[in-house]
Amino acid sequence: MADEITEKRRYFRVNDTINLLHKVIDKNHVKVLSHVSDDVLSNCSLASALEVLNQEARLLAPRLERRDPDLFEYLKLLDTKINLIAQVLTSQSEQFSEHDTREVSLSATGLAFSNETPVSEGEVLELRMLLTSCMAVIVAYARVVHCKDISADNPERPYAVCVEYINMKEDDRELLIKHVVKKQLQQLRDKNET
């Protein structure tokens, strides 16, 4: 048990906003390893993917505006064009209502997120996580280790669900580690600038 706790502490944990889809699955179906999906848009809607990228861009915008105001204005115009095209495309196709942008606590060993409904401890979830740093969707399996009522703090999503990944390929774990480290560095940079 002590080795397991030490192993979990080796990995950084970061608060992040990701596109997350989850569903309860039969424990017997978890023989398949986790994988990174090649096609981001098959796993989330165009609107969701663009919104995640917009969040990333918002973090970089103040530095770019200070460094090169003309370039910043030009990039804002391009962003507006892309958003107009996306609006036309998404109005012509049905958006995926099941995909959701969520605040999460993310590490290479597990994930914590708020949810609308409780999930029993021991249940196995299939997770689809869109990571913005590499625009990859990781499909992973996770066991619920804790589900707590947080309705006093979050009436919209009154349950905190904590999971640990199971049957994850090391390449996928490495991708998660790189994403978490990049997020931490970005948050430290932003904190130092303010």
Backbone as a printed PyTorch tensor [residue, N CA C, xyz], in Angstrom:
tensor([[[  0.8230,  -1.1970,   0.0000],
         [  0.0000,   0.0000,   0.0000],
         [  0.8690,   1.2640,   0.0000]],

        [[  1.9410,   1.2460,   0.8230],
         [  2.8250,   2.4130,   0.8870],
         [  3.5020,   2.6450,  -0.4520]],

        [[  3.8790,   1.5580,  -1.1390],
         [  4.4940,   1.6940,  -2.4660],
         [  3.5290,   2.3140,  -3.4560]],

        [[  2.2570,   1.9190,  -3.3620],
         [  1.2250,   2.4590,  -4.2590],
         [  1.0520,   3.9550,  -4.0400]],

        [[  1.0420,   4.3950,  -2.7750],
         [  0.9070,   5.8210,  -2.4620],
         [  2.1210,   6.5810,  -2.9640]],

        [[  3.3330,   6.0090,  -2.7610],
         [  4.5500,   6.6500,  -3.2450],
         [  4.5200,   6.7780,  -4.7560]],

        [[  4.0810,   5.7160,  -5.4400],
         [  3.9860,   5.7370,  -6.9010],
         [  3.0660,   6.8630,  -7.3710]],

        [[  1.8980,   7.0160,  -6.7260],
         [  0.9490,   8.0590,  -7.1160],
         [  1.5140,   9.4520,  -6.8560]],

        [[  2.3210,   9.6040,  -5.8190],
         [  2.8750,  10.9140,  -5.4820],
         [  3.9770,  11.3340,  -6.4460]],

        [[  4.5240,  10.3880,  -7.2280],
         [  5.5760,  10.7150,  -8.1830],
         [  5.0660,  11.6120,  -9.2910]],

        [[  3.7820,  11.6010,  -9.5480],
         [  3.2180,  12.3490, -10.6660],
         [  2.6090,  13.6550, -10.1890]],

        [[  2.7890,  14.6970, -11.0090],
         [  2.1850,  15.9920, -10.7230],
         [  0.6820,  15.9240, -10.9550]],

        [[ -0.0250,  16.7860, -10.2650],
         [ -1.4690,  16.9420, -10.4580],
         [ -1.7030,  18.4160, -10.7650]],

        [[ -2.5940,  18.6730, -11.7250],
         [ -2.8420,  20.0520, -12.1240],
         [ -4.3400,  20.2540, -12.3170]],

        [[ -4.8190,  21.4370, -11.9930],
         [ -6.2020,  21.8000, -12.2990],
         [ -6.2270,  22.2830, -13.7390]],

        [[ -7.1910,  21.7880, -14.4970],
         [ -7.2250,  22.0640, -15.9220],
         [ -8.6760,  22.0810, -16.3900]],

        [[ -8.8970,  22.6260, -17.5670],
         [-10.2030,  22.5670, -18.2200],
         [-10.0310,  21.7110, -19.4590]],

        [[-10.7420,  20.5860, -19.5070],
         [-10.6300,  19.6990, -20.6580],
         [-12.0220,  19.3210, -21.1470]],

        [[-12.0670,  18.8000, -22.3580],
         [-13.3030,  18.2440, -22.8890],
         [-13.3330,  16.7960, -22.4170]],

        [[-14.3740,  16.4150, -21.6850],
         [-14.4290,  15.0910, -21.0700],
         [-15.7820,  14.4390, -21.3200]],

        [[-15.7280,  13.2170, -21.7800],
         [-16.9150,  12.3830, -21.9380],
         [-16.6670,  11.1180, -21.1390]],

        [[-17.6520,  10.6930, -20.3740],
         [-17.4820,   9.4510, -19.6200],
         [-18.7750,   8.6480, -19.6210]],

        [[-18.6120,   7.3370, -19.5240],
         [-19.7790,   6.4650, -19.3920],
         [-19.3650,   5.2230, -18.6080]],

        [[-20.3190,   4.6880, -17.8560],
         [-20.0750,   3.4690, -17.0890],
         [-20.0780,   2.3060, -18.0750]],

        [[-19.1010,   1.3960, -17.9250],
         [-19.0390,   0.2220, -18.7920],
         [-18.9220,  -1.0370, -17.9420]],

        [[-19.1470,  -2.1700, -18.5700],
         [-19.0220,  -3.4630, -17.9150],
         [-17.5430,  -3.7370, -17.6280]],

        [[-17.2280,  -4.1550, -16.4130],
         [-15.8380,  -4.4040, -16.0170],
         [-15.1690,  -5.4420, -16.9120]],

        [[-15.9390,  -6.3490, -17.4780],
         [-15.3740,  -7.3990, -18.3300],
         [-14.8880,  -6.8690, -19.6810]],

        [[-15.2820,  -5.6590, -20.0470],
         [-14.8870,  -5.0850, -21.3360],
         [-13.5840,  -4.3040, -21.2730]],

        [[-12.9380,  -4.3160, -20.1270],
         [-11.7320,  -3.4990, -19.9620],
         [-10.4780,  -4.2940, -20.2950]],

        [[-10.5790,  -5.2380, -21.1800],
         [ -9.4060,  -5.9820, -21.6140],
         [ -8.6050,  -5.1810, -22.6400]],

        [[ -9.2690,  -4.2460, -23.3060],
         [ -8.6190,  -3.4160, -24.3130],
         [ -7.7990,  -2.3370, -23.6110]],

        [[ -6.6080,  -2.0760, -24.1250],
         [ -5.7730,  -1.0200, -23.5610],
         [ -6.3030,   0.3490, -23.9510]],

        [[ -5.9230,   1.3560, -23.1660],
         [ -6.2570,   2.7380, -23.5210],
         [ -5.6030,   3.0640, -24.8570]],

        [[ -6.0750,   4.1040, -25.5040],
         [ -5.4530,   4.5070, -26.7590],
         [ -5.6960,   5.9810, -27.0460]],

        [[ -4.8560,   6.5090, -27.9060],
         [ -5.0180,   7.8820, -28.3670],
         [ -5.7150,   7.8360, -29.7010]],

        [[ -6.8060,   8.5440, -29.8090],
         [ -7.5750,   8.5640, -31.0490],
         [ -6.8700,   9.4250, -32.0780]],

        [[ -6.8260,   8.9470, -33.3240],
         [ -6.1960,   9.7090, -34.4050],
         [ -7.0510,  10.8850, -34.8460]],

        [[ -8.3570,  10.7550, -34.7140],
         [ -9.2720,  11.7650, -35.2350],
         [ -9.9580,  12.5060, -34.0940]],

        [[ -9.4860,  13.6980, -33.8000],
         [-10.0360,  14.4840, -32.7010],
         [-11.5190,  14.7600, -32.9170]],

        [[-11.9070,  15.0920, -34.1450],
         [-13.2890,  15.5000, -34.3930],
         [-14.2810,  14.3390, -34.3630]],

        [[-13.7960,  13.0850, -34.4060],
         [-14.7340,  11.9780, -34.2640],
         [-15.1130,  11.7920, -32.8050]],

        [[-14.3320,  12.3810, -31.9190],
         [-14.5610,  12.2160, -30.4900],
         [-15.2240,  13.4160, -29.8370]],

        [[-15.1910,  14.5520, -30.5030],
         [-15.8500,  15.7310, -29.9370],
         [-16.2900,  16.6200, -31.0900]],

        [[-17.2290,  17.4870, -30.8110],
         [-17.7560,  18.3460, -31.8580],
         [-16.7380,  19.4240, -32.2370]],

        [[-16.9070,  19.9850, -33.4080],
         [-16.0530,  21.0760, -33.8590],
         [-16.1300,  22.2340, -32.8690]],

        [[-17.3320,  22.5420, -32.4060],
         [-17.5030,  23.6470, -31.4550],
         [-16.7270,  23.3960, -30.1660]],

        [[-16.7730,  22.1580, -29.6640],
         [-16.0450,  21.8240, -28.4300],
         [-14.5440,  21.9510, -28.6350]],

        [[-14.0530,  21.4190, -29.7490],
         [-12.6170,  21.4840, -30.0160],
         [-12.1510,  22.9310, -30.1590]],

        [[-12.9390,  23.7570, -30.8690],
         [-12.5650,  25.1590, -31.0250],
         [-12.6170,  25.9220, -29.7130]],

        [[-13.5850,  25.5960, -28.8680],
         [-13.6880,  26.2750, -27.5710],
         [-12.4740,  25.9620, -26.7000]],

        [[-12.0370,  24.7230, -26.7320],
         [-10.8500,  24.3490, -25.9600],
         [ -9.6340,  25.1110, -26.4730]],

        [[ -9.5000,  25.2250, -27.7880],
         [ -8.3830,  25.9890, -28.3530],
         [ -8.4980,  27.4710, -28.0270]],

        [[ -9.7190,  27.9990, -27.9980],
         [ -9.9140,  29.4010, -27.6180],
         [ -9.4520,  29.6590, -26.1960]],

        [[ -9.6960,  28.7040, -25.3020],
         [ -9.2380,  28.8500, -23.9170],
         [ -7.7190,  28.9110, -23.8570]],

        [[ -7.0670,  28.0670, -24.6460],
         [ -5.6040,  28.0980, -24.7180],
         [ -5.1220,  29.4480, -25.2400]],

        [[ -5.7850,  29.9330, -26.2990],
         [ -5.3810,  31.2030, -26.9140],
         [ -5.5590,  32.3680, -25.9440]],

        [[ -6.6300,  32.3260, -25.1420],
         [ -6.8650,  33.4090, -24.1730],
         [ -5.7250,  33.5320, -23.1700]],

        [[ -5.0900,  32.4050, -22.8450],
         [ -3.9760,  32.4400, -21.8960],
         [ -2.7390,  33.0840, -22.5130]],

        [[ -2.5620,  32.9050, -23.8300],
         [ -1.3890,  33.4640, -24.5050],
         [ -1.5950,  34.9060, -24.9580]],

        [[ -2.8330,  35.3330, -25.1070],
         [ -3.1480,  36.6400, -25.6960],
         [ -2.4790,  37.8260, -25.0010]],

        [[ -2.5190,  37.9480, -23.6730],
         [ -1.9160,  39.1450, -23.0580],
         [ -0.4240,  39.3020, -23.3680]],

        [[  0.3080,  38.1910, -23.3670],
         [  1.7500,  38.2840, -23.6580],
         [  1.9890,  38.6980, -25.1050]],

        [[  1.2130,  38.1120, -26.0220],
         [  1.3810,  38.4340, -27.4350],
         [  0.9980,  39.8890, -27.7160]],

        [[ -0.0560,  40.3660, -27.0740],
         [ -0.4940,  41.7440, -27.2840],
         [  0.5730,  42.7340, -26.8250]],

        [[  1.2260,  42.4200, -25.7150],
         [  2.2990,  43.3080, -25.2310],
         [  3.5120,  43.2560, -26.1620]],

        [[  3.8260,  42.0520, -26.6580],
         [  5.0200,  41.8700, -27.4780],
         [  4.8640,  42.4540, -28.8800]],

        [[  3.7010,  42.2110, -29.5210],
         [  3.5050,  42.6660, -30.9020],
         [  2.0250,  42.9750, -31.1400]],

        [[  1.6010,  44.2120, -30.8490],
         [  0.1780,  44.5720, -30.9650],
         [ -0.4090,  44.3960, -32.3710]],

        [[  0.3830,  44.6850, -33.4240],
         [ -0.1350,  44.5290, -34.7850],
         [ -0.3990,  43.0620, -35.1230]],

        [[  0.5390,  42.2150, -34.7750],
         [  0.3560,  40.7800, -35.0110],
         [ -0.8400,  40.2640, -34.2130]],

        [[ -0.9820,  40.7560, -32.9960],
         [ -2.1020,  40.3480, -32.1550],
         [ -3.4400,  40.7100, -32.8200]],

        [[ -3.5550,  41.9100, -33.3720],
         [ -4.7890,  42.3350, -34.0560],
         [ -5.0660,  41.4710, -35.2790]],

        [[ -4.0220,  41.1590, -36.0430],
         [ -4.1830,  40.3030, -37.2060],
         [ -4.6880,  38.9150, -36.7990]],

        [[ -4.1110,  38.3470, -35.7600],
         [ -4.5320,  37.0220, -35.2920],
         [ -5.9720,  37.0460, -34.7660]],

        [[ -6.3830,  38.1600, -34.1690],
         [ -7.7810,  38.2800, -33.7280],
         [ -8.7290,  38.2360, -34.9230]],

        [[ -8.3440,  38.8930, -36.0260],
         [ -9.1670,  38.8500, -37.2440],
         [ -9.2650,  37.4260, -37.7920]],

        [[ -8.1470,  36.7100, -37.8220],
         [ -8.1720,  35.3220, -38.2850],
         [ -9.0570,  34.4580, -37.3860]],

        [[ -8.9730,  34.6850, -36.0910],
         [ -9.7900,  33.9390, -35.1310],
         [-11.2740,  34.1960, -35.3770]],

        [[-11.6280,  35.4560, -35.6700],
         [-13.0160,  35.7980, -35.9630],
         [-13.4920,  35.0810, -37.2260]],

        [[-12.6460,  35.0320, -38.2470],
         [-12.9950,  34.3100, -39.4760],
         [-13.2470,  32.8270, -39.1800]],

        [[-12.3590,  32.2210, -38.4360],
         [-12.5030,  30.7950, -38.1030],
         [-13.7880,  30.5620, -37.3210]],

        [[-14.0830,  31.4320, -36.3800],
         [-15.3070,  31.2790, -35.5810],
         [-16.5600,  31.4160, -36.4390]],

        [[-16.5460,  32.3250, -37.4190],
         [-17.7020,  32.4710, -38.3160],
         [-17.9020,  31.2120, -39.1600]],

        [[-16.8150,  30.6700, -39.6750],
         [-16.9060,  29.4260, -40.4540],
         [-17.4300,  28.2960, -39.5720]],

        [[-16.9310,  28.2080, -38.3590],
         [-17.3670,  27.1530, -37.4410],
         [-18.8520,  27.2890, -37.1090]],

        [[-19.3240,  28.5230, -36.9400],
         [-20.7520,  28.7320, -36.6500],
         [-21.6230,  28.2130, -37.7890]],

        [[-21.2000,  28.4830, -39.0260],
         [-21.9570,  28.0070, -40.1770],
         [-21.9500,  26.4780, -40.2160]],

        [[-20.7890,  25.8890, -40.0060],
         [-20.6850,  24.4270, -40.0500],
         [-21.4850,  23.7610, -38.9380]],

        [[-21.4180,  24.3060, -37.7270],
         [-22.1270,  23.6760, -36.6120],
         [-23.6220,  23.9050, -36.6920]],

        [[-24.0360,  24.9860, -37.3380],
         [-25.4800,  25.1910, -37.4860],
         [-26.0660,  24.2100, -38.4990]],

        [[-25.2180,  23.7030, -39.3980],
         [-25.6800,  22.7470, -40.4000],
         [-25.6390,  21.3120, -39.8870]],

        [[-24.9110,  21.0770, -38.8290],
         [-24.8390,  19.7150, -38.2810],
         [-25.2130,  19.7430, -36.8070]],

        [[-25.6850,  18.6380, -36.3210],
         [-26.1250,  18.5550, -34.9270],
         [-24.9080,  18.5230, -34.0100]],

        [[-24.9250,  19.3280, -32.9570],
         [-23.8300,  19.3310, -32.0040],
         [-23.9630,  18.1530, -31.0530]],

        [[-22.8280,  17.6920, -30.5530],
         [-22.8260,  16.6010, -29.5930],
         [-23.1360,  17.1550, -28.2120]],

        [[-24.2890,  16.8550, -27.6840],
         [-24.6480,  17.3790, -26.3680],
         [-23.9670,  16.6080, -25.2450]],

        [[-23.4620,  15.3950, -25.5500],
         [-22.8570,  14.5740, -24.5080],
         [-21.4580,  15.0400, -24.1280]],

        [[-20.8340,  15.8130, -25.0010],
         [-19.4810,  16.2840, -24.7070],
         [-19.5670,  17.5250, -23.8190]],

        [[-18.6130,  17.6110, -22.9380],
         [-18.7200,  18.6330, -21.9240],
         [-17.3470,  19.1570, -21.5610]],

        [[-17.2120,  20.4570, -21.4800],
         [-15.9890,  21.0520, -20.9780],
         [-16.0930,  21.1190, -19.4650]],

        [[-15.0850,  20.6050, -18.7890],
         [-15.1270,  20.5240, -17.3250],
         [-13.8120,  20.9550, -16.6920]],

        [[-13.9650,  21.4830, -15.4950],
         [-12.8090,  21.7250, -14.6420],
         [-12.4610,  20.3860, -14.0140]],

        [[-11.2030,  19.9830, -14.1240],
         [-10.7800,  18.7020, -13.5840],
         [ -9.4720,  18.8650, -12.8220]],

        [[ -9.1720,  17.8800, -12.0100],
         [ -7.8600,  17.7430, -11.4040],
         [ -7.2420,  16.5290, -12.0890]],

        [[ -6.1560,  16.7490, -12.8110],
         [ -5.6300,  15.7550, -13.7380],
         [ -4.2180,  15.3440, -13.3650]],

        [[ -3.9550,  14.0420, -13.4360],
         [ -2.5950,  13.5450, -13.2670],
         [ -2.4070,  12.3370, -14.1660]],

        [[ -1.2170,  11.7490, -14.1230],
         [ -0.9260,  10.5760, -14.9500],
         [ -1.5100,   9.2990, -14.3530]],

        [[ -2.0110,   9.3730, -13.1330],
         [ -2.5760,   8.1750, -12.4970],
         [ -4.0760,   8.2430, -12.3140]],

        [[ -4.6640,   9.4390, -12.4120],
         [ -6.0940,   9.5410, -12.1960],
         [ -6.6390,  10.9150, -12.5010]],

        [[ -7.9280,  11.0540, -12.2120],
         [ -8.6700,  12.2540, -12.5880],
         [ -9.7620,  12.4860, -11.5520]],

        [[-10.0410,  13.7350, -11.2590],
         [-11.1840,  14.0900, -10.4070],
         [-12.0010,  15.1320, -11.1620]],

        [[-13.3290,  14.9550, -11.1550],
         [-14.2030,  15.8850, -11.8560],
         [-15.5490,  15.9350, -11.1590]],

        [[-16.2760,  17.0360, -11.3780],
         [-17.6240,  17.1460, -10.8190],
         [-18.6090,  16.5760, -11.8330]],

        [[-19.7220,  16.0210, -11.3160],
         [-20.6670,  15.3370, -12.1830],
         [-22.0970,  15.6200, -11.7340]],

        [[-23.0330,  15.5050, -12.6800],
         [-24.4460,  15.7520, -12.3780],
         [-25.0600,  14.6300, -11.5470]],

        [[-24.5730,  13.4150, -11.7230],
         [-25.1440,  12.2540, -11.0240],
         [-24.0370,  11.5070, -10.2860]],

        [[-24.3950,  10.7860,  -9.2260],
         [-23.3630,  10.0190,  -8.5100],
         [-22.9550,   8.7830,  -9.3100]],

        [[-21.7370,   8.3390,  -9.0910],
         [-21.2370,   7.1080,  -9.6870],
         [-20.7090,   6.2530,  -8.5430]],

        [[-21.1470,   5.0110,  -8.4790],
         [-20.7760,   4.1300,  -7.3670],
         [-19.2890,   3.8070,  -7.3760]],

        [[-18.7160,   3.7400,  -6.1690],
         [-17.3210,   3.3330,  -6.0410],
         [-17.1650,   1.9300,  -6.6000]],

        [[-16.0680,   1.7120,  -7.3150],
         [-15.8160,   0.4120,  -7.9180],
         [-16.2910,   0.3030,  -9.3600]],

        [[-17.1990,   1.2040,  -9.7830],
         [-17.6660,   1.1840, -11.1750],
         [-16.4820,   1.4910, -12.0980]],

        [[-16.5570,   0.9930, -13.3290],
         [-15.5220,   1.2620, -14.3210],
         [-16.0970,   2.2060, -15.3730]],

        [[-15.3240,   3.2580, -15.6720],
         [-15.7390,   4.2610, -16.6560],
         [-14.8450,   4.2060, -17.8820]],

        [[-15.4440,   4.4780, -19.0310],
         [-14.6580,   4.7750, -20.2180],
         [-14.5920,   6.2930, -20.2970]],

        [[-13.3880,   6.8310, -20.3890],
         [-13.1700,   8.2760, -20.4450],
         [-12.6320,   8.6550, -21.8090]],

        [[-13.1340,   9.7660, -22.3430],
         [-12.5550,  10.3770, -23.5470],
         [-12.1470,  11.7850, -23.1420]],

        [[-10.8340,  12.0390, -23.1940],
         [-10.2880,  13.3190, -22.7380],
         [ -9.5830,  14.0130, -23.8940]],

        [[-10.0190,  15.2240, -24.2100],
         [ -9.3550,  16.0260, -25.2320],
         [ -8.2780,  16.8600, -24.5500]],

        [[ -7.0120,  16.6090, -24.9090],
         [ -5.8800,  17.3450, -24.3440],
         [ -5.4640,  18.4170, -25.3430]],

        [[ -5.5430,  19.6600, -24.9100],
         [ -5.3050,  20.7660, -25.8410],
         [ -3.8390,  20.9370, -26.2020]],

        [[ -2.9350,  20.5670, -25.3140],
         [ -1.5190,  20.8140, -25.5810],
         [ -1.0380,  20.0600, -26.8070]],

        [[ -1.6930,  18.9370, -27.1160],
         [ -1.2820,  18.1510, -28.2750],
         [ -2.4600,  17.8500, -29.1880]],

        [[ -3.6390,  18.4020, -28.8860],
         [ -4.8620,  18.1520, -29.6470],
         [ -5.0680,  16.6570, -29.8690]],

        [[ -4.9510,  15.8950, -28.7960],
         [ -5.1630,  14.4520, -28.8580],
         [ -6.3140,  14.0820, -27.9470]],

        [[ -7.0350,  13.0550, -28.3280],
         [ -8.0820,  12.5100, -27.4750],
         [ -7.5890,  11.1730, -26.9460]],

        [[ -7.4750,  11.0810, -25.6180],
         [ -7.0900,   9.8160, -24.9960],
         [ -8.3610,   9.1050, -24.5680]],

        [[ -8.4770,   7.8580, -24.9750],
         [ -9.5680,   7.0100, -24.5180],
         [ -8.9690,   6.1110, -23.4450]],

        [[ -9.4540,   6.2640, -22.2200],
         [ -8.8880,   5.5240, -21.0910],
         [-10.0040,   4.8880, -20.2750]],

        [[ -9.6290,   3.8960, -19.5030],
         [-10.5600,   3.2420, -18.5900],
         [-10.1240,   3.5620, -17.1760]],

        [[-11.1030,   3.7480, -16.3000],
         [-10.7850,   4.1600, -14.9400],
         [-11.7780,   3.5480, -13.9570]],

        [[-11.2900,   3.2660, -12.7730],
         [-12.1260,   2.7420, -11.6930],
         [-12.4530,   3.8890, -10.7360]],

        [[-13.7220,   4.0100, -10.3770],
         [-14.1420,   5.0460,  -9.4360],
         [-13.6640,   4.6500,  -8.0440]],

        [[-12.8560,   5.5120,  -7.4290],
         [-12.3550,   5.2330,  -6.0880],
         [-13.0900,   6.0460,  -5.0280]],

        [[-13.7820,   7.0960,  -5.4780],
         [-14.4690,   7.9520,  -4.5040],
         [-15.5360,   8.7700,  -5.2220]],

        [[-16.6780,   8.9360,  -4.5870],
         [-17.7260,   9.8160,  -5.0980],
         [-18.3210,  10.5310,  -3.8930]],

        [[-18.2490,  11.8540,  -3.9060],
         [-18.6230,  12.6380,  -2.7330],
         [-19.6500,  13.7080,  -3.1130]],

        [[-20.5760,  13.9680,  -2.2140],
         [-21.5830,  15.0100,  -2.4080],
         [-20.9500,  16.3750,  -2.1520]],

        [[-20.9530,  17.2330,  -3.1750],
         [-20.4100,  18.5940,  -3.0430],
         [-21.4800,  19.6200,  -3.4020]],

        [[-22.7370,  19.2530,  -3.1980],
         [-23.8480,  20.0950,  -3.6330],
         [-23.8420,  21.4750,  -2.9720]],

        [[-23.2770,  21.5920,  -1.7770],
         [-23.2200,  22.8940,  -1.1100],
         [-22.3410,  23.8700,  -1.8960]],

        [[-21.2800,  23.3500,  -2.5350],
         [-20.3600,  24.1960,  -3.2950],
         [-20.6830,  24.2560,  -4.7800]],

        [[-21.3530,  23.2290,  -5.2930],
         [-21.5850,  23.1340,  -6.7270],
         [-22.9590,  22.5250,  -7.0100]],

        [[-24.0230,  23.3240,  -6.9830],
         [-25.3580,  22.7680,  -7.1960],
         [-25.6000,  22.2370,  -8.6170]],

        [[-24.8630,  22.7650,  -9.6230],
         [-25.0350,  22.2840, -10.9950],
         [-24.5110,  20.8640, -11.1680]],

        [[-23.3510,  20.6140, -10.6090],
         [-22.7210,  19.2840, -10.6580],
         [-22.3820,  18.9050,  -9.2180]],

        [[-23.3490,  18.3150,  -8.5220],
         [-23.2140,  18.1430,  -7.0780],
         [-22.3670,  16.9580,  -6.5930]],

        [[-21.7130,  16.2390,  -7.5080],
         [-20.9190,  15.0850,  -7.0850],
         [-19.4870,  15.1880,  -7.5960]],

        [[-18.5380,  14.9780,  -6.6860],
         [-17.1210,  14.9260,  -7.0550],
         [-16.7580,  13.4630,  -7.2470]],

        [[-16.3100,  13.1390,  -8.4520],
         [-15.9580,  11.7630,  -8.7910],
         [-14.4430,  11.6940,  -8.9630]],

        [[-13.8010,  10.7720,  -8.2290],
         [-12.3620,  10.5670,  -8.3260],
         [-12.1130,   9.1720,  -8.8900]],

        [[-11.2760,   9.1020,  -9.9150],
         [-11.0070,   7.8260, -10.5720],
         [ -9.5080,   7.5990, -10.7010]],

        [[ -9.1330,   6.3100, -10.8030],
         [ -7.7560,   5.9610, -11.1260],
         [ -7.7730,   5.1610, -12.4190]],

        [[ -6.8110,   5.4630, -13.3040],
         [ -6.7670,   4.7980, -14.5940],
         [ -6.4080,   3.3300, -14.4230]],

        [[ -6.9890,   2.4900, -15.2730],
         [ -6.6350,   1.0720, -15.2960],
         [ -6.3400,   0.6800, -16.7370]],

        [[ -5.4120,  -0.2430, -16.9000],
         [ -5.1030,  -0.7930, -18.2170],
         [ -4.6500,   0.2930, -19.1960]],

        [[ -3.8310,   1.2460, -18.7130],
         [ -3.3830,   2.3510, -19.5670],
         [ -2.0110,   2.0470, -20.1600]],

        [[ -1.8680,   2.2930, -21.4630],
         [ -0.5730,   2.1130, -22.1130],
         [  0.3940,   3.1840, -21.6130]],

        [[  1.6750,   2.8210, -21.5440],
         [  2.6910,   3.7610, -21.0710],
         [  2.8150,   4.9720, -21.9940]],

        [[  2.6160,   4.7820, -23.3060],
         [  2.6750,   5.9240, -24.2360],
         [  1.5860,   6.9450, -23.9070]],

        [[  0.3940,   6.4590, -23.5620],
         [ -0.7100,   7.3590, -23.1970],
         [ -0.4030,   8.0730, -21.8870]],

        [[  0.1860,   7.3270, -20.9400],
         [  0.5500,   7.9440, -19.6610],
         [  1.6030,   9.0320, -19.8850]],

        [[  2.5670,   8.7590, -20.7650],
         [  3.5900,   9.7620, -21.0860],
         [  2.9620,  11.0190, -21.6920]],

        [[  1.9810,  10.8220, -22.5640],
         [  1.2740,  11.9500, -23.1630],
         [  0.5700,  12.7820, -22.0840]],

        [[ -0.0610,  12.1060, -21.1240],
         [ -0.7040,  12.8040, -20.0100],
         [  0.3190,  13.5680, -19.1700]],

        [[  1.4600,  12.9340, -18.8970],
         [  2.5010,  13.5850, -18.0950],
         [  2.9790,  14.8520, -18.7940]],

        [[  3.2350,  14.7650, -20.1130],
         [  3.6880,  15.9450, -20.8650],
         [  2.6420,  17.0560, -20.8130]],

        [[  1.3650,  16.6830, -20.9490],
         [  0.2910,  17.6760, -20.8960],
         [  0.2500,  18.3510, -19.5260]],

        [[  0.3400,  17.5630, -18.4590],
         [  0.2740,  18.1070, -17.0930],
         [  1.4640,  19.0260, -16.8260]],

        [[  2.6600,  18.6110, -17.2300],
         [  3.8520,  19.4380, -17.0090],
         [  3.7410,  20.7490, -17.7850]],

        [[  3.2680,  20.6730, -19.0370],
         [  3.1010,  21.8980, -19.8400],
         [  2.1000,  22.8470, -19.1790]],

        [[  0.9980,  22.2900, -18.6620],
         [ -0.0040,  23.1210, -17.9700],
         [  0.5880,  23.7670, -16.7280]],

        [[  1.3590,  23.0020, -15.9640],
         [  1.9670,  23.5590, -14.7520],
         [  2.9070,  24.6970, -15.0800]],

        [[  3.7360,  24.5110, -16.0930],
         [  4.6660,  25.5730, -16.4890],
         [  3.9100,  26.8190, -16.9420]],

        [[  2.8500,  26.6230, -17.7060],
         [  2.0370,  27.7490, -18.1730],
         [  1.4080,  28.4860, -16.9890]],

        [[  0.8770,  27.7500, -16.0190],
         [  0.2600,  28.3730, -14.8480],
         [  1.2880,  29.1210, -14.0090]],

        [[  2.4960,  28.5750, -13.8910],
         [  3.5620,  29.2640, -13.1540],
         [  3.9770,  30.5500, -13.8630]],

        [[  4.0820,  30.4870, -15.2040],
         [  4.4200,  31.6760, -15.9780],
         [  3.3620,  32.7640, -15.8010]],

        [[  2.0850,  32.3680, -15.8950],
         [  0.9870,  33.3210, -15.7330],
         [  0.9830,  33.9310, -14.3410]],

        [[  1.2750,  33.1150, -13.3470],
         [  1.3020,  33.6030, -11.9620],
         [  2.4460,  34.6100, -11.7710]],

        [[  3.6080,  34.3300, -12.3630],
         [  4.7400,  35.2360, -12.2400],
         [  4.5130,  36.5500, -12.9640]],

        [[  3.7400,  36.5090, -14.0660],
         [  3.4760,  37.7330, -14.8190],
         [  2.5000,  38.6420, -14.1070]],

        [[  1.6190,  38.0970, -13.2500],
         [  0.6580,  38.9260, -12.5340],
         [  1.2080,  39.2950, -11.1980]]])
